């Protein structure tokens, strides 16, 4: 014999499930994620390479593309290349002009950069050297009109910092590394 569940019991169960889901979404102020870093692969620095996809133009805002030129003979790991590009990218926003004022930041922290194995299959399709994921926090200068609050992320309890994550395709053109900011999902 089966029992029917009352509408009140259904509603109560739904409310409890929603509270559990929401409780799982909260994080402490700028908590460090627990993801693991994949093994590093050394990337030799070519003296003259032409990538099928050229370095993106800098159109402003979050789509500013950082670049990294490496001296001939120097080798860096994929991890080191990606970390340097995230640092260059975020440093750019500390001193942006009026045209990108809504992305100006007072400070930043690169929390973690990984080279996720599950995204590397995208590299060929994106004509990239590899794909990296960066988790970072920024402290926007303008708390009311900042572009950093769009597109998700975790806002600190004091509402001064926002923690975000971006997937990027790392590109190489004539010895210069840069990136293309990827959307969700990163591998279309």
N, C-alpha and C positions, 0 to 999 in steps of 0.2 A: 504494500500500500504506500503510495507516494503522498507526501505532504506538499501543499502549496505554500509558497513563501509570500508573506504579506507585503504589500507595497511599502509599508513603513520599514520592514526589515531590509528590503532591497535598497531603499534610500539610505538607511543607516550604513549598510555594507559599502555602498558607493562612496559615502562621505569618508568613511574610515580608510578605504583604499586610496582616495584622493589625498588624504592627509599623509599617508605613508609615502606616497609618491613625492609630494611636495617636501616632506621632511628629508627625503633622500637627495633633493636638489639643492639644499642649502649647504654652503661651505663656509668655513671660518675665513676671517679677513685674509685675503691673498694666500690661501693655503697652497702648499707645494703639491702638485700631482704626484701620484705614485707610479706612473708609467715607467717602463724600463727602456734604456737606451740600447739600440741594436749595435752589434759589433761594427767597429769602424773599418771602412775600406779606404785605402790610400788612393788619392786621385793624383796622377802625375800632371804636372803643369806643362801643357803643350806650348811650343814656341809659335806656332801658327796653325790654328784650327778654324775652320769655317763651319759653324753650326747651320743645319738646315733652317733653323728658326733664329732670326736675328734678335738682338737684345731689344726688349720693348722700349718704346718711347715713354718718357716721363710725362704723364698726363695730369699729374697732381693728385692730391688727396691720398687715400690709402693705396692708390695705384702707382705711387712713386716707386720706381724700380731701382734698388740699390745696386752698386757694382763693386767688384773686387778684382783688382789686377794683381797677379802674382808674379814675382820675379822669376826669370828663366832659371830652371834647375831646382827651384823650390818645390816641395811637395807638401800638400795639405790633405788631411782626411776629408771625407764628405762632411763629417760632423763639424770640423773646423771651418770649412767653407760656409756651411749653412749658418753656423753661429756668428761668423763675421758679417754675413749679409743681413741677418736679423738685427745685429747691433748697429750696422750702418743705416739700416732702414729706420730704426727707432730714433737714432741720434738726429737724423734729418728733421724729425718733427719737433725737436727742441728749439729750432731756429727757422721755422717756416715764415714766409712772407704773408702779407695780407690776403693773397689769393687762396691760401690754405689755412687761414686763421682758425677755422673750426676744428682742425686737427693738431693745433699747437699743444705741446705737452710741457709740463714743468719737470717731469722725471719719468723714468721707465725702469723696468727690471726684466731681463730675459730670464724666465724661470727654467725653461727646458727646451732644448731643440733635439729632435729625434729624426732618424731616417727610417720610417716605418716600412718594414719588409713588405707588408700587404699593399703598399702603394707603389712599389717599384715597377710593377707591371705597367703602370701608366706612363712611365718614362718614354718608351718608344712612341706611343700614341701622341704624347705631348711634344715629342722631339726634344726631350730634355736629357741632361746628364743623369739626374736623379730627382726624387721628390722628397721634400723635408716638411716636417711639421714643427711649428714653433708655438710655445705657450709663453705669454708675456703679460705684464701688467703695465699700464700707463696711468699717469696722473694728469688728466686734461687741465689746461690752463683755464678754459671757460667751462665751468661745470654745468651751465644751463644750455648752451648751444653747441656742445661738442659733438662732432661726428663719430667719436669713438663709442658712443652709447648705442649706435645703430647696429643691427646685425647680431645681437646676442652678446653673451659674456656674463661674467659675475661681477657685480658691483660690491665693493667693500662696505662694511657696516657704516663707516663714517662717510660714505658716498664720495670719497676723494679719488679712489683707484678703481679701475676696471680691468679685469683679467680676461684675456681673449686667446683664441687659438686660430692659427692660419696654416693652411697647406699651401706650399709653393713649389713650382717646378723650377729647378735650378738649371739655368741655361749657360752655355759656353760659346763665345764667339771671339775668335782671334785672341785667345788668352785672357779674356775678360769674362768673369762670372757675373751673372745677374739672375733675376728671377721673374717669373710670371705668377701673380697671385691667383690661386685657384678657387673656384666656387665650391658649392656643396651640391652633389658629391664631387670630389676632386677629379675623378676619372670618368668623363662622359663618353 
